Every structure is written in C-alpha cells, then in structure tokens.
Amino acid sequence: MNIPNDPVMLMSFVNTKLRDEYSSPEELCKALSIDREELEQKLKEAGFTYKSETNQYR
C-alpha cells in the first residue's frame, strides 16, 4: 500500500485509519506492512506524536 509522503497528509491518513479500522498503531502497521519506527520517525520530524488516550497522532 502506498502511504502519503507529505507529513500532514500522512498524519491525516494514519489518523483516519486508526479511527475507522485499527485500534492501535501496532495493528495498523502490521496490517499495512508499514515499519512502525519509520512511520513514527516521519511523524515525529513533523512534530506529531501518538496519544493513546485518543488513538491519534497530534
């Protein structure tokens, strides 16, 4: 699956998937064959971190 390269679009894509389909980033990454560390790094560089309370990156 192709995921967006733009950090804001990536955050939006991931948050939509977390809201609609997956209960955690681990589940999302496993299902979509995405490297979690790579995803976290891309989002972190753009200032986004995962908030477990809301199951979103902010």
C-alpha positions in Angstrom: 0.0 0.0 0.0 1.2 3.4 -0.8 1.1 5.9 2.0 1.4 9.6 1.7 4.9 11.1 1.9 3.8 14.6 3.0 3.8 14.6 6.8 0.5 16.3 7.2 -1.2 14.1 4.7 0.5 11.1 6.4 -0.8 12.1 9.8 -4.3 12.5 8.4 -4.2 9.2 6.6 -3.0 7.3 9.7 -5.5 9.0 12.0 -8.3 8.1 9.6 -7.2 4.5 9.6 -6.9 4.5 13.4 -10.3 6.0 13.8 -12.1 3.7 11.2 -10.2 0.4 11.1 -7.4 -0.1 13.7 -7.3 0.1 17.5 -3.6 0.9 17.7 -0.6 1.9 15.6 0.9 -1.6 16.0 -2.2 -3.1 14.5 -2.2 -0.6 11.6 1.4 -1.1 10.8 1.1 -4.9 10.9 -2.0 -4.9 8.7 -0.5 -2.5 6.1 3.1 -3.8 6.3 4.5 -0.5 7.4 7.6 -0.2 9.5 6.4 1.4 12.8 9.8 3.0 13.6 9.9 4.6 10.2 6.3 5.9 10.5 7.0 7.2 14.0 10.1 9.0 12.8 8.4 10.7 9.9 5.6 11.9 12.1 7.9 12.9 14.9 10.1 15.0 12.5 6.9 16.9 11.6 6.0 17.4 15.3 3.4 14.7 15.6 3.3 12.2 18.5 0.9 9.4 19.3 -1.7 10.0 22.0 -3.0 6.7 23.3 -6.0 8.4 25.0 -7.4 9.4 21.7 -5.7 6.8 19.5 -4.4 9.7 17.3 -1.3 11.4 16.3 -1.3 15.1 17.2 
